[in-house]
Amino acid sequence: MEDTPTCSHHRSSCTHRTNEKLSRADQFAAVLEDIAAYGLPDPEQRTLWEILREQHLAGLAQQRPAVA
């Protein structure tokens, strides 16, 4: 979602988006801190991003009923 110059009319919406961005930034920072502290996991222990993507998409598909 992009911030718009007319956000002054929708302050609560803008505040919500800002809070979401800050939350994502905090999560990203925590991941980077873990990597810095412990390094990357063993290649044998990792899950490929493609597999994670497919699992996430399958979960989304279950939440949304199919349209006939």
C-alpha positions as CSV (number, residue, x, y, z in Angstrom):
1,M,0.0,0.0,0.0
2,E,1.3,3.4,-0.9
3,D,1.0,6.5,1.2
4,T,-0.8,9.3,-0.5
5,P,-0.6,13.0,-0.1
6,T,-4.2,13.1,1.0
7,C,-3.5,11.0,4.1
8,S,-4.4,13.9,6.4
9,H,-8.1,13.0,5.7
10,H,-7.4,9.4,6.7
11,R,-5.1,9.8,9.7
12,S,-6.0,6.5,11.4
13,S,-5.4,4.7,8.1
14,C,-2.0,6.3,7.7
15,T,-1.1,5.5,11.3
16,H,-2.1,1.9,10.8
17,R,0.1,1.7,7.7
18,T,3.0,3.3,9.5
19,N,2.6,0.9,12.4
20,E,2.6,-2.1,9.9
21,K,5.8,-0.8,8.3
22,L,7.5,-0.4,11.6
23,S,6.4,-3.9,12.7
24,R,7.8,-5.4,9.4
25,A,11.1,-3.4,10.0
26,D,11.3,-4.7,13.5
27,Q,10.8,-8.3,12.3
28,F,13.5,-7.8,9.6
29,A,15.9,-6.3,12.1
30,A,15.4,-9.3,14.4
31,V,16.1,-11.7,11.6
32,L,19.3,-9.8,10.7
33,E,20.4,-9.8,14.4
34,D,19.9,-13.6,14.6
35,I,21.9,-14.1,11.5
36,A,24.7,-11.8,12.8
37,A,24.7,-13.6,16.2
38,Y,24.3,-17.2,15.1
39,G,25.1,-17.3,11.3
40,L,23.0,-19.0,8.7
41,P,21.7,-22.5,9.4
42,D,23.3,-25.5,7.9
43,P,22.3,-25.9,4.2
44,E,20.8,-29.3,5.0
45,Q,18.6,-27.7,7.7
46,R,17.3,-24.9,5.4
47,T,14.0,-24.9,3.5
48,L,14.1,-23.6,0.0
49,W,12.2,-20.3,-0.5
50,E,10.3,-22.0,-3.4
51,I,8.9,-24.6,-0.9
52,L,8.0,-21.9,1.6
53,R,6.2,-19.9,-1.1
54,E,4.2,-22.9,-2.2
55,Q,3.2,-23.7,1.4
56,H,2.1,-20.1,1.9
57,L,0.1,-20.0,-1.3
58,A,-1.5,-23.3,-0.4
59,G,-2.5,-21.9,2.9
60,L,-4.0,-18.8,1.2
61,A,-5.9,-21.0,-1.2
62,Q,-7.5,-22.8,1.7
63,Q,-8.6,-19.6,3.3
64,R,-10.3,-18.4,0.1
65,P,-13.1,-20.4,-1.4
66,A,-12.8,-21.3,-5.1
67,V,-15.0,-19.4,-7.5
68,A,-17.0,-21.5,-9.9
